[in-house]
Amino acid sequence: MSTLLIAAISCMVLALTFYTIGVFAERKTGILLNWHALIFWFGFVFDTAGTTIMSKIFGRGFTFNLHSVTGLIALLLMAFHAIWATIILIKKDDKAKQTFHRFSLFVWIAWLVPFVLGIFIGMNQ
């Protein structure tokens, strides 16, 4: 296994770890906190890094297949999610802080689709 592949896999696992901790900690507390947003940003950064490294390994840009399309959607959702969480915290919107967890769970589930697809694709190569 190449060093780049190990780095990419490590980044994706870290993205999963951070995002899962952030989403479920937010659900447990019932309110969006500053550290949740920070964890969402870490998840996004590691997912972006992992995706970038994977694209370098395979030497091709975006291709229209299920994994690429769901991955792009998930990455955009993660960016929007982290940005929106940050805006809510800056504005100190208490109502939004209490309902944000619903969107967080949706984004987490949407992110899991390309993550799991990537595992299956990787196992078949």
Accessible surface in RSA format (square Angstrom, percent):
REM  Atomic radii and reference values for relative SASA: ProtOr
REM  Chains: A
REM  Algorithm: Lee & Richards
REM  Probe-radius: 1.40
REM  Slices: 20
REM RES _ NUM      All-atoms   Total-Side   Main-Chain    Non-polar    All polar
REM                ABS   REL    ABS   REL    ABS   REL    ABS   REL    ABS   REL
RES MET A   1   166.32  86.1  84.09  55.7  82.23 195.8  91.04  77.4  75.28  99.7
RES SER A   2    62.70  53.0  47.68  63.6  15.01  34.6  53.50 113.9   9.19  12.9
RES THR A   3   115.49  82.1 110.03 111.5   5.45  13.0  73.14  98.2  42.35  64.0
RES LEU A   4    91.13  50.8  90.09  64.5   1.04   2.6  90.17  63.3   0.97   2.6
RES LEU A   5    49.68  27.7  49.68  35.5   0.00   0.0  49.68  34.9   0.00   0.0
RES ILE A   6    90.33  51.4  89.05  66.3   1.28   3.1  90.07  64.9   0.26   0.7
RES ALA A   7    37.27  34.3  29.88  46.1   7.39  16.8  36.76  51.8   0.51   1.3
RES ALA A   8     0.00   0.0   0.00   0.0   0.00   0.0   0.00   0.0   0.00   0.0
RES ILE A   9    71.36  40.6  70.47  52.5   0.89   2.2  71.36  51.4   0.00   0.0
RES SER A  10    50.63  42.8  44.81  59.8   5.82  13.4  29.01  61.8  21.62  30.3
RES CYS A  11    17.64  13.3  17.64  19.7   0.00   0.0   0.00   0.0  17.64  19.0
RES MET A  12    34.59  17.9  34.59  22.9   0.00   0.0  34.42  29.3   0.16   0.2
RES VAL A  13    73.01  48.0  73.01  66.1   0.00   0.0  73.01  63.4   0.00   0.0
RES LEU A  14    71.44  39.8  71.44  51.1   0.00   0.0  71.44  50.2   0.00   0.0
RES ALA A  15     0.00   0.0   0.00   0.0   0.00   0.0   0.00   0.0   0.00   0.0
RES LEU A  16    44.91  25.0  44.91  32.1   0.00   0.0  44.91  31.5   0.00   0.0
RES THR A  17    59.94  42.6  54.68  55.4   5.26  12.5  44.65  60.0  15.29  23.1
RES PHE A  18    45.92  23.0  45.92  28.4   0.00   0.0  45.92  27.8   0.00   0.0
RES TYR A  19     0.00   0.0   0.00   0.0   0.00   0.0   0.00   0.0   0.00   0.0
RES THR A  20    41.82  29.7  41.75  42.3   0.08   0.2  40.72  54.7   1.10   1.7
RES ILE A  21    83.99  47.8  78.12  58.2   5.87  14.2  83.50  60.1   0.49   1.3
RES GLY A  22     0.00   0.0   0.00   N/A   0.00   0.0   0.00   0.0   0.00   0.0
RES VAL A  23     0.00   0.0   0.00   0.0   0.00   0.0   0.00   0.0   0.00   0.0
RES PHE A  24    84.26  42.2  79.42  49.2   4.85  12.6  80.03  48.5   4.23  12.1
RES ALA A  25    19.52  18.0  12.62  19.5   6.90  15.7  17.94  25.3   1.58   4.2
RES GLU A  26     0.25   0.1   0.25   0.2   0.00   0.0   0.17   0.3   0.08   0.1
RES ARG A  27   101.96  42.8  83.22  42.4  18.74  44.6  10.06  13.7  91.90  55.7
RES LYS A  28   184.87  90.2 150.19  92.1  34.68  82.6 103.62  93.3  81.25  86.5
RES THR A  29    69.08  49.1  37.22  37.7  31.86  75.9  45.09  60.6  23.98  36.3
RES GLY A  30    32.44  40.0   0.00   N/A  32.44  40.0  22.95  63.0   9.48  21.2
RES ILE A  31    52.87  30.1  52.54  39.1   0.33   0.8  52.87  38.1   0.00   0.0
RES LEU A  32     0.57   0.3   0.00   0.0   0.57   1.4   0.00   0.0   0.57   1.5
RES LEU A  33    65.53  36.5  64.48  46.1   1.04   2.6  65.53  46.0   0.00   0.0
RES ASN A  34   113.12  78.0 103.51 100.0   9.61  23.2  32.46  78.1  80.66  78.0
RES TRP A  35   112.52  45.2 108.30  52.4   4.21   9.9  99.31  53.0  13.20  21.4
RES HIS A  36     0.00   0.0   0.00   0.0   0.00   0.0   0.00   0.0   0.00   0.0
RES ALA A  37     6.62   6.1   6.62  10.2   0.00   0.0   6.62   9.3   0.00   0.0
RES LEU A  38    98.33  54.8  95.62  68.4   2.71   6.8  97.56  68.5   0.78   2.1
RES ILE A  39    22.91  13.0  22.91  17.1   0.00   0.0  22.91  16.5   0.00   0.0
RES PHE A  40     0.00   0.0   0.00   0.0   0.00   0.0   0.00   0.0   0.00   0.0
RES TRP A  41    80.96  32.5  80.89  39.2   0.07   0.2  76.41  40.7   4.55   7.4
RES PHE A  42    80.95  40.5  80.95  50.1   0.00   0.0  80.95  49.1   0.00   0.0
RES GLY A  43     0.00   0.0   0.00   N/A   0.00   0.0   0.00   0.0   0.00   0.0
RES PHE A  44    41.60  20.8  41.60  25.8   0.00   0.0  41.60  25.2   0.00   0.0
RES VAL A  45    84.16  55.4  81.55  73.8   2.61   6.3  83.14  72.2   1.02   2.8
RES PHE A  46    54.60  27.3  54.60  33.8   0.00   0.0  54.60  33.1   0.00   0.0
RES ASP A  47     6.03   4.2   6.03   6.0   0.00   0.0   0.00   0.0   6.03   6.0
RES THR A  48    49.36  35.1  49.24  49.9   0.12   0.3  49.24  66.1   0.12   0.2
RES ALA A  49    35.95  33.1  27.90  43.1   8.06  18.3  35.60  50.1   0.35   0.9
RES GLY A  50     0.00   0.0   0.00   N/A   0.00   0.0   0.00   0.0   0.00   0.0
RES THR A  51    61.92  44.0  58.35  59.2   3.57   8.5  52.49  70.5   9.43  14.3
RES THR A  52    60.78  43.2  57.38  58.2   3.40   8.1  43.51  58.4  17.27  26.1
RES ILE A  53    31.61  18.0  31.61  23.6   0.00   0.0  31.61  22.8   0.00   0.0
RES MET A  54    53.02  27.5  52.91  35.0   0.12   0.3  48.41  41.2   4.62   6.1
RES SER A  55    49.98  42.2  40.11  53.5   9.88  22.8  32.57  69.4  17.41  24.4
RES LYS A  56   141.14  68.9 117.12  71.9  24.02  57.2  73.03  65.7  68.11  72.6
RES ILE A  57    56.50  32.2  26.48  19.7  30.02  72.4  31.20  22.5  25.30  68.7
RES PHE A  58    89.34  44.7  67.34  41.7  22.00  57.2  71.87  43.6  17.48  50.0
RES GLY A  59    66.23  81.7   0.00   N/A  66.23  81.7  32.79  90.0  33.44  74.9
RES ARG A  60   130.36  54.7 116.23  59.2  14.14  33.7  50.20  68.6  80.16  48.6
RES GLY A  61    59.85  73.8   0.00   N/A  59.85  73.8  40.16 110.2  19.69  44.1
RES PHE A  62   102.79  51.4  62.42  38.7  40.37 105.0  69.70  42.3  33.08  94.7
RES THR A  63    48.85  34.7  45.30  45.9   3.55   8.5  45.51  61.1   3.34   5.0
RES PHE A  64   179.09  89.6 145.87  90.4  33.22  86.4 146.69  88.9  32.41  92.7
RES ASN A  65    67.92  46.8  56.79  54.9  11.14  26.8  42.85 103.1  25.07  24.2
RES LEU A  66   120.77  67.3 109.15  78.1  11.62  29.2 113.06  79.4   7.71  20.8
RES HIS A  67    62.28  34.0  59.90  41.6   2.37   6.1  32.56  33.6  29.71  34.6
RES SER A  68    24.88  21.0  16.00  21.4   8.88  20.5   9.09  19.4  15.79  22.1
RES VAL A  69    54.28  35.7  54.00  48.9   0.28   0.7  54.18  47.1   0.10   0.3
RES THR A  70    25.52  18.2  23.48  23.8   2.04   4.9  24.41  32.8   1.11   1.7
RES GLY A  71    21.89  27.0   0.00   N/A  21.89  27.0  17.84  48.9   4.05   9.1
RES LEU A  72    81.62  45.5  76.24  54.5   5.37  13.5  79.60  55.9   2.01   5.4
RES ILE A  73    90.81  51.7  89.69  66.8   1.12   2.7  90.58  65.2   0.23   0.6
RES ALA A  74     1.59   1.5   1.18   1.8   0.40   0.9   1.53   2.2   0.06   0.2
RES LEU A  75    33.33  18.6  33.07  23.7   0.26   0.7  33.08  23.2   0.24   0.7
RES LEU A  76   110.35  61.5 105.86  75.7   4.49  11.3 106.53  74.8   3.82  10.3
RES LEU A  77    35.63  19.8  34.57  24.7   1.06   2.7  35.44  24.9   0.19   0.5
RES MET A  78     0.00   0.0   0.00   0.0   0.00   0.0   0.00   0.0   0.00   0.0
RES ALA A  79    21.08  19.4  21.08  32.5   0.00   0.0  21.08  29.7   0.00   0.0
RES PHE A  80   110.99  55.5 108.18  67.0   2.81   7.3 110.17  66.8   0.82   2.3
RES HIS A  81     0.00   0.0   0.00   0.0   0.00   0.0   0.00   0.0   0.00   0.0
RES ALA A  82     0.00   0.0   0.00   0.0   0.00   0.0   0.00   0.0   0.00   0.0
RES ILE A  83    82.57  47.0  81.68  60.9   0.88   2.1  82.52  59.4   0.04   0.1
RES TRP A  84    96.11  38.6  95.16  46.1   0.95   2.2  77.81  41.5  18.29  29.7
RES ALA A  85     0.00   0.0   0.00   0.0   0.00   0.0   0.00   0.0   0.00   0.0
RES THR A  86    41.89  29.8  41.38  41.9   0.51   1.2  40.87  54.9   1.02   1.5
RES ILE A  87    75.99  43.2  75.49  56.2   0.51   1.2  75.99  54.7   0.00   0.0
RES ILE A  88     5.96   3.4   5.37   4.0   0.59   1.4   5.96   4.3   0.00   0.0
RES LEU A  89    22.68  12.6  13.62   9.7   9.06  22.8  13.97   9.8   8.71  23.4
RES ILE A  90   128.56  73.2 107.62  80.2  20.93  50.4 114.36  82.3  14.20  38.5
RES LYS A  91   152.49  74.4 122.74  75.3  29.75  70.8  76.76  69.1  75.73  80.7
RES LYS A  92   153.18  74.7 138.95  85.3  14.22  33.9  82.15  73.9  71.03  75.7
RES ASP A  93    61.40  43.0  54.22  54.0   7.18  17.0  15.69  36.9  45.71  45.6
RES ASP A  94    89.73  62.9  85.68  85.3   4.05   9.6  27.87  65.6  61.86  61.7
RES LYS A  95   161.59  78.8 155.46  95.4   6.13  14.6 107.55  96.8  54.04  57.6
RES ALA A  96    19.13  17.6  14.57  22.5   4.56  10.4  18.35  25.8   0.78   2.1
RES LYS A  97    35.04  17.1  34.77  21.3   0.27   0.6   0.79   0.7  34.25  36.5
RES GLN A  98    99.16  55.4  92.60  67.7   6.56  15.6  16.87  35.9  82.29  62.4
RES THR A  99    47.94  34.1  42.97  43.6   4.97  11.8  26.47  35.6  21.46  32.4
RES PHE A 100     4.33   2.2   0.27   0.2   4.06  10.6   4.33   2.6   0.00   0.0
RES HIS A 101    39.93  21.8  39.93  27.8   0.00   0.0  25.69  26.5  14.24  16.6
RES ARG A 102   158.74  66.7 146.66  74.8  12.08  28.8  60.33  82.5  98.41  59.6
RES PHE A 103    42.82  21.4  37.71  23.4   5.11  13.3  41.94  25.4   0.87   2.5
RES SER A 104     0.00   0.0   0.00   0.0   0.00   0.0   0.00   0.0   0.00   0.0
RES LEU A 105    45.92  25.6  45.92  32.9   0.00   0.0  45.92  32.2   0.00   0.0
RES PHE A 106   114.14  57.1 109.70  67.9   4.44  11.6 113.21  68.6   0.93   2.6
RES VAL A 107     0.25   0.2   0.06   0.1   0.19   0.5   0.06   0.1   0.19   0.5
RES TRP A 108    40.08  16.1  40.08  19.4   0.00   0.0  40.08  21.4   0.00   0.0
RES ILE A 109    91.29  52.0  91.05  67.8   0.25   0.6  91.05  65.6   0.25   0.7
RES ALA A 110    22.99  21.1  12.85  19.8  10.14  23.1  19.29  27.2   3.70   9.8
RES TRP A 111     4.48   1.8   4.39   2.1   0.09   0.2   1.27   0.7   3.21   5.2
RES LEU A 112    43.18  24.0  43.08  30.8   0.10   0.3  43.17  30.3   0.01   0.0
RES VAL A 113    71.06  46.8  64.86  58.7   6.20  14.9  70.51  61.3   0.55   1.5
RES PRO A 114     8.42   6.1   8.04   7.3   0.38   1.4   8.30   6.9   0.12   0.7
RES PHE A 115    30.76  15.4  23.17  14.4   7.59  19.8  28.01  17.0   2.75   7.9
RES VAL A 116    64.74  42.6  64.74  58.6   0.00   0.0  64.74  56.2   0.00   0.0
RES LEU A 117    44.53  24.8  44.48  31.8   0.05   0.1  44.48  31.2   0.05   0.1
RES GLY A 118    24.62  30.4   0.00   N/A  24.62  30.4  15.51  42.5   9.12  20.4
RES ILE A 119    82.51  47.0  73.94  55.1   8.57  20.7  80.83  58.2   1.68   4.6
RES PHE A 120   107.97  54.0 107.89  66.8   0.08   0.2 107.97  65.5   0.00   0.0
RES ILE A 121    71.61  40.7  68.78  51.2   2.83   6.8  71.53  51.5   0.08   0.2
RES GLY A 122    46.11  56.9   0.00   N/A  46.11  56.9  30.36  83.3  15.75  35.3
RES MET A 123   131.37  68.0  96.14  63.6  35.23  83.9  78.07  66.4  53.30  70.6
RES ASN A 124   127.67  88.0  91.59  88.5  36.09  86.9  29.97  72.1  97.70  94.4
RES GLN A 125   137.33  76.8  70.32  51.4  67.01 159.6  69.60 148.1  67.73  51.4
END  Absolute sums over single chains surface
CHAIN  1 A     7431.3       6375.7       1055.6       5614.0       1817.3
END  Absolute sums over all chains
TOTAL          7431.3       6375.7       1055.6       5614.0       1817.3
